[in-house]
Amino acid sequence: MKKYLFYVFSLAIASCNAPAAKEGSSSQTTPSEINIQRVQWSEVDTIDVKALNADLVEGKPTMDLGVYFPSNFDPDFQKVSLEKLMISIRAAKEIYAPTGVQLNVLWIKTGEVNPRYFAIQANEVPGIPLTEYTNMYEHSRRHPAQLTDHAKEAFESIIEPKENSDRTLYIIVLQDVFYPFLTVAEERNWTMNTVRTGGLSFPTYSYVDQVPNRYRGVITITNLTRPDRLRGTIAHEIGHKVMNVSHEYKDIGPQHEVHADGGLMLYGDGEDIPSGKEGRWHLERLHLSPFLYTLQSDGTKKWNPDYQEGGHYYDPIYGEKVIHFEGVAPIDEDW
Ligand SMILES: [Zn+2]
């Protein structure tokens, strides 16, 4: 059970990323970032991306995905290989097929990455714990997760500037991504834990506008070894990003760390993306995602409207497709 936390939990507590500014990549570059060396990527010539995308149908809602696989990992790092990655990407295409949304792989690239970025800490240690006065999503809106400078540096170096980069999902394979969070130790004391993630989606419900727009679609993948991880991790991480929800399913609220089968967003073997209020609007939220477009007959992409408030869980783009729920007291009421 604990092991499973690595992969989902980190995302559960954390969450996705969101939009910061609307400008292009270069305008978001700060002086300290100017000296960061960009990776020289080249496409993996053994993978036929066109064949991989043979499933695509014109006019269907589509998400674009770019993949970066460093070529110079430490020799003992075997938790993700190109082969495993491709199995997980193909599985993601299958898992999203029933939703009517398709996954367009833009490229699979490899190149030498500064080993300094092989292991990163995703966010700063949070200072303010979640208490009963707000639910997890409201709390994250007020106190979004803060990307570390080191993580920013890594993403600046790895993710290439391009058109529509703020609408593109990026899979980056790394050796380790640590996610620190607060948990109740005893009585009214919290302690910091850090979880070793197998995948992390830097979701907007958690990071809100703290991830620069140019790479707000970033997802890290660090472990695909177990069969359940292999099949589900990429689809699950994309789910955090595009449905913009934590670990929840039907009557299971996101506060619960439930290990159950059924939904794609739980810690289990489920792949269901439910709809309607009883499904916590997962399918509807997916279709409203700013990461989706439909290809027009003239070849242009018609994008969904962007977030209006940085992409927190209750962002106005979701209208009524949200669930309001109470916070949970993390400690004894009589403290
Ligand atoms: Zn997760």
Residues whose N, C-alpha, C, O or C-beta is under 5 A from the ligand:
A	BS01	ZN	Y7 V8 F9 L11 A12
